[in-house]
Amino acid sequence: MAGVLPRDIKNALDLKTPETPQSSSTQLYNETRKIRKEVRGERNTTQQMLALAVEAKYVHWHEINSETKELTHIFMAHPDSVKLFRAYPYVVIMDSTYKINTFKNPLIEMVGVTPTRSSFLIACSMIPTESEENYKWLLKKLADILDVTGASPYVFITDRELGLINALGVVFPGVDHLFCRWHVNKAINGKALELYRTEITKSYIITNLEDGWNKVINALIEEAFQHAWVCFSRKWRRMSDYIQRAWGEHAKKFVLYYTNEVFHLGNTATSRVESAHSLLKAWLKSSHLILDAMWPHIHGMLEGQHSKIKK
């Protein structure tokens, strides 16, 4: 019959839908995963990462959920980062980044500054949520690094993360704390556009409100600060009410008149840690890596950073 093959020929040809050939990137990924599995043997990905950290003499702590056996907290610091932090503990800049691992947990990076104005990653910590208790846990680990020296940071620079603010007051009482001025200004501009969007143009708000606000936060003496604030409040009443409610109690953390009294080595923004986020993501190249796959990228990045600082 036309269109029908004899059974023996059909069986010989073994007619099946041909498999779609894998792309070179997929093949590479599968081979890499296979090799990684062979290397770690009986260990799971978390155990393998911790084993690599021990081998490289990292200072590290971790917590595991007793019921699910899942890793919940981890804090890691390269041995050279520890040496740098103990030598130069003065400024700590902190911020979180997301989408850098398959678990989607926030990664907190803590960045320090050398006398030659180079940035170095003090430590990084993965926590389940940005709660006050989780921040207390990682800050206590940061304090433990300095315990042997008796030193303490002079200032922390962060954005306005309430859980972190409260935790800093508990773990590092008496240490100055500044808000990132860039984040403050971004929040002020955003609120202004929200409050006045139906009345005046965006360009007018940006030009005129920013001018008045900059005079407030850049005042160098108390008299100039008070005068600038009175002028701003008269012209931008709704904004001044918002600023009083949301930022008033924190003015000493970002107004130049106050922050100039703090030993911050010229750092009043979190730009250094933002750069650290960008560098880390460039090294990882993916937001879906498991822990032991992240390790060689992060370790390589730190080795290069420390080599550059030493030179």
Secondary structure by P-SEA (a helix, b strand, c coil): ccccccaaaaaaaccccccccccaaaaaaaaaaaaaaaaaccccaaaaaaaaaaaaccccccccccccccccbbbbbcaaaaaaaaacccbbbbbccccccccccbbbbbbbbccccccccccccccccccaaaaaaaaaaaaaaacccccccccccccccaaaaaaaaaccccccccccaaaaaaaaaaaaaaaccccccaaaaaaaaaaaaaaaaacccaaaaaaaaaaaaaacaaaaaaaaaccccccccccccccccccccccccaaaaaaaaaaaaaaacccccccccaaaaaaaaaaaaaaaaac
